[in-house]
Amino acid sequence: ISSLVRQQSSFDAQSHDAGELLAWLRANHAPAAQKLPDNLAKLSSLGCKTFLWNGNPVSVICFTRPDGRLIHLVTITVSAASERAIKPEANLIQQGHWATATWREGDRVYMLALEGSPDQLRNYLL
């Protein structure tokens, strides 16, 4: 995410419509959310990026918040036996300037991240 924020890496696809990015991810066999959280879906997207992490495909969709700052949705597909510690309820953490929320839905693990507070992040989980 940080390389995208610092513009050291480019998007694989760009669109202001997150639905188009989700379709691109699915067409390219990359992990994609089944459904975006409602308040996240209302935002304008910028683009998406795919990469491998520990041998697993990962996707990131970047969105612009109303204040002009960014928020990122990371999606990874995991096996049923792995990542059992990640629960369906969002786990919010503050790490330096970044707030993250991590949760699991079926075979997908999601992380939502923004530079800001967990309270700001919580608004996009509804």
C-alpha positions in Angstrom: 0.0 0.0 0.0 2.7 2.4 0.9 4.4 2.1 -2.5 1.0 3.0 -4.1 0.6 6.0 -1.7 4.1 7.2 -2.5 3.4 6.6 -6.2 6.3 4.2 -6.5 4.0 1.6 -8.0 1.3 2.0 -10.6 -2.2 0.6 -10.7 -3.0 -2.5 -12.8 -6.4 -0.9 -13.6 -7.9 2.5 -13.0 -11.5 3.6 -12.7 -13.6 5.9 -10.5 -16.2 3.1 -10.4 -15.3 0.4 -7.9 -17.7 -2.0 -9.6 -15.5 -1.8 -12.7 -12.4 -2.5 -10.6 -14.0 -5.5 -8.9 -15.0 -6.8 -12.4 -11.4 -6.4 -13.6 -10.1 -8.3 -10.6 -12.5 -11.1 -11.1 -11.8 -11.3 -14.8 -8.1 -11.6 -14.0 -8.6 -14.3 -11.3 -7.5 -12.0 -8.5 -9.2 -11.9 -5.0 -12.2 -9.5 -5.1 -14.7 -8.6 -2.5 -18.1 -10.2 -2.9 -19.7 -6.9 -1.7 -18.1 -3.7 -0.5 -19.2 -2.2 2.8 -21.9 0.4 2.0 -20.0 3.5 3.0 -16.9 2.4 1.1 -19.0 1.7 -2.0 -20.2 5.3 -2.0 -16.6 6.6 -2.4 -14.9 7.2 -5.7 -12.2 4.7 -6.5 -8.8 5.4 -8.0 -7.5 2.0 -9.1 -6.4 -1.5 -8.1 -3.2 -3.4 -7.9 -2.5 -7.2 -7.6 0.6 -8.9 -6.2 1.7 -12.0 -4.4 2.3 -12.1 -0.7 3.7 -15.3 0.8 2.7 -17.0 -2.4 -0.9 -15.9 -2.1 -2.6 -13.5 -4.6 -3.6 -10.2 -3.1 -5.6 -7.3 -4.5 -5.8 -3.7 -3.3 -8.4 -1.2 -4.3 -7.7 2.5 -3.4 -10.5 4.9 -2.8 -10.7 8.7 -2.2 -12.4 9.8 1.0 -14.5 13.0 1.1 -11.5 14.9 2.7 -9.3 13.9 -0.3 -7.3 11.4 1.7 -7.1 7.7 0.7 -8.5 4.5 2.0 -7.4 1.1 0.8 -9.2 -2.3 0.7 -6.9 -5.3 0.6 -8.4 -8.7 -0.2 -6.7 -12.1 0.0 -8.1 -15.5 -0.6 -7.2 -18.1 2.0 -7.8 -21.8 2.5 -10.4 -22.9 5.1 -7.7 -24.2 7.4 -5.5 -21.1 7.3 -5.9 -17.8 9.0 -8.3 -19.2 11.6 -7.3 -16.4 14.0 -9.0 -13.8 11.8 -12.6 -13.5 12.9 -15.7 -12.3 11.0 -15.9 -9.3 13.3 -13.6 -6.5 12.3 -10.5 -6.1 14.4 -9.4 -2.4 14.5 -5.8 -1.6 15.2 -3.8 1.7 15.3 -0.2 1.3 14.0 1.6 4.6 13.9 -0.3 6.9 11.6 -2.3 4.0 10.1 -5.5 2.5 11.3 -6.5 -0.9 10.0 -9.5 -3.2 10.3 -9.1 -6.9 9.5 -11.9 -9.4 9.1 -12.8 -12.7 7.4 -15.8 -13.7 5.2 -15.6 -17.3 4.1 -12.4 -17.8 2.1 -11.5 -14.1 2.0 -9.6 -12.0 4.4 -10.0 -8.2 4.2 -8.0 -5.4 5.5 -9.2 -1.8 5.3 -6.5 0.8 5.9 -6.3 4.5 6.1 -4.0 7.2 7.6 -6.0 8.3 10.5 -7.8 6.9 13.5 -9.8 3.7 14.1 -12.9 6.0 14.6 -12.5 7.3 11.0 -12.0 3.8 9.7 -15.1 2.5 11.6 -17.3 4.7 9.5 -16.4 2.7 6.4 -17.2 -0.7 8.0 -20.9 0.0 8.3 
